[in-house]
Amino acid sequence: GNCSSSHPASYRSSHAIAGQLNFSCLTTIAWSFAAVGHHDKRLFSGMSRCILSLMKQGVRCKPQQLVDCAWAFSSTGVRNEQLLFEISRHSQSMISDFNA
C-alpha cells in the first residue's frame, strides 16, 4: 500500500517499515501498544493509514484481527472514520465467522 509521508526522515523510516508489514503484524502492533497504554497519536495515525490501505486492497483477515484493530484504535482516541468503515464492511462480510 501507499504509506508515503512528508514527515522527518526518522519518522519516514519507521513509516516505510510500517508500509512493509502485513495486516496481521500491524494489527498486533497496534493492539500491543494500546494494551500497554502507549497511545502515540502520530504512530497510530500512521498505522491506521497503512491498515486502511491494506483493507481497501482486499486483504484477507481473521475476525479476531478486526476486533483487535477496532479495540486498539478506539482505546487510543485516534479517529479514522474510513478505517472504522472498512472494519465494519469487512466484519459484515464475515459475520458468520465471528464467535460469541
Contacts in CASP RR format, 6 or more apart in sequence:
PFRMAT RR
TARGET T0000
AUTHOR 0000-0000-0000
METHOD contacts of the structure
MODEL  1
GNCSSSHPASYRSSHAIAGQLNFSCLTTIAWSFAAVGHHDKRLFSGMSRC
ILSLMKQGVRCKPQQLVDCAWAFSSTGVRNEQLLFEISRHSQSMISDFNA
1 19 0 8 1.000
1 50 0 8 1.000
1 53 0 8 1.000
1 54 0 8 1.000
1 57 0 8 1.000
2 53 0 8 1.000
3 15 0 8 1.000
3 16 0 8 1.000
3 18 0 8 1.000
3 19 0 8 1.000
3 46 0 8 1.000
3 49 0 8 1.000
3 50 0 8 1.000
3 53 0 8 1.000
5 11 0 8 1.000
5 12 0 8 1.000
5 15 0 8 1.000
5 46 0 8 1.000
7 15 0 8 1.000
7 42 0 8 1.000
11 42 0 8 1.000
15 46 0 8 1.000
18 26 0 8 1.000
18 46 0 8 1.000
18 47 0 8 1.000
18 50 0 8 1.000
19 50 0 8 1.000
19 53 0 8 1.000
21 29 0 8 1.000
21 50 0 8 1.000
22 54 0 8 1.000
22 59 0 8 1.000
23 51 0 8 1.000
23 54 0 8 1.000
23 55 0 8 1.000
23 59 0 8 1.000
23 60 0 8 1.000
23 61 0 8 1.000
23 65 0 8 1.000
24 61 0 8 1.000
24 65 0 8 1.000
26 47 0 8 1.000
26 50 0 8 1.000
26 51 0 8 1.000
26 54 0 8 1.000
27 51 0 8 1.000
27 61 0 8 1.000
27 65 0 8 1.000
27 68 0 8 1.000
27 69 0 8 1.000
27 72 0 8 1.000
28 68 0 8 1.000
29 47 0 8 1.000
30 44 0 8 1.000
30 47 0 8 1.000
30 51 0 8 1.000
30 68 0 8 1.000
30 69 0 8 1.000
30 72 0 8 1.000
30 73 0 8 1.000
31 68 0 8 1.000
31 69 0 8 1.000
31 71 0 8 1.000
31 72 0 8 1.000
33 39 0 8 1.000
33 40 0 8 1.000
33 43 0 8 1.000
33 44 0 8 1.000
33 72 0 8 1.000
33 76 0 8 1.000
34 44 0 8 1.000
34 71 0 8 1.000
34 72 0 8 1.000
34 73 0 8 1.000
34 75 0 8 1.000
34 76 0 8 1.000
35 72 0 8 1.000
37 75 0 8 1.000
39 75 0 8 1.000
39 76 0 8 1.000
39 77 0 8 1.000
39 78 0 8 1.000
41 76 0 8 1.000
41 77 0 8 1.000
41 78 0 8 1.000
44 72 0 8 1.000
44 73 0 8 1.000
44 76 0 8 1.000
44 77 0 8 1.000
44 78 0 8 1.000
45 78 0 8 1.000
45 80 0 8 1.000
48 73 0 8 1.000
48 78 0 8 1.000
48 80 0 8 1.000
48 83 0 8 1.000
49 80 0 8 1.000
51 69 0 8 1.000
51 83 0 8 1.000
52 80 0 8 1.000
52 82 0 8 1.000
52 83 0 8 1.000
52 86 0 8 1.000
55 61 0 8 1.000
55 83 0 8 1.000
55 86 0 8 1.000
55 87 0 8 1.000
55 90 0 8 1.000
56 86 0 8 1.000
61 90 0 8 1.000
62 97 0 8 1.000
63 91 0 8 1.000
63 94 0 8 1.000
63 97 0 8 1.000
63 98 0 8 1.000
63 99 0 8 1.000
66 87 0 8 1.000
66 90 0 8 1.000
66 91 0 8 1.000
69 83 0 8 1.000
69 87 0 8 1.000
70 84 0 8 1.000
70 87 0 8 1.000
73 79 0 8 1.000
73 80 0 8 1.000
73 83 0 8 1.000
73 84 0 8 1.000
91 98 0 8 1.000
END
